[in-house]
């Protein structure tokens, strides 16, 4: 099961579209929630059994 503690983690996209990323030594599938291109910094916005939902880091609200 995915852990909500991954929310807020950032990484750089290596290719556009949905894919796979290694965080803390574990492979996770992710899906883009915003339009993003290779080289963009993204942040994990949601975690579900299907994978991570990521969006552009500059669009993530800070509380």
C-alpha positions in Angstrom: 0.0 0.0 0.0 1.3 3.5 -0.8 2.2 5.8 2.1 0.8 9.3 2.5 4.2 10.4 3.8 5.3 10.5 0.1 3.1 13.5 -0.4 5.3 16.6 -0.8 8.3 14.7 -2.1 9.7 16.3 -5.3 11.6 14.9 -8.2 12.5 15.9 -11.8 10.7 14.3 -14.7 13.0 12.2 -17.0 10.3 11.8 -19.7 6.9 13.3 -20.3 3.7 11.5 -19.4 3.0 8.8 -16.9 5.9 6.6 -15.8 7.9 5.2 -12.9 10.2 6.8 -10.4 12.4 5.4 -7.7 11.9 7.1 -4.3 13.7 5.8 -1.2 14.8 2.7 -3.1 11.2 1.7 -4.1 9.8 1.9 -7.6 6.5 3.8 -7.8 4.2 4.4 -10.8 3.1 8.0 -11.2 0.5 9.9 -13.2 0.7 13.6 -14.2 -2.1 15.8 -12.9 -0.8 18.8 -14.8 0.8 19.4 -18.1 4.6 18.9 -17.5 7.6 18.2 -19.7 10.9 16.6 -19.3 13.1 18.4 -16.8 10.2 19.9 -14.8 10.3 19.7 -11.1 7.1 17.9 -9.9 5.7 17.2 -6.4 3.7 14.2 -5.2 0.2 15.5 -4.6 -1.7 12.3 -4.0 -1.0 8.6 -3.2 -3.4 5.7 -4.0 -3.2 2.0 -4.6 -2.9 2.8 -8.3 0.2 5.0 -7.9 1.3 8.6 -7.2 -0.4 11.7 -8.6 2.2 14.4 -9.4 1.9 18.0 -10.4 4.2 20.9 -11.2 6.0 22.0 -8.0 5.4 25.7 -8.7 1.6 25.0 -8.8 1.6 23.2 -5.4 0.1 25.4 -2.7 2.1 26.0 0.5 0.2 26.0 3.8 
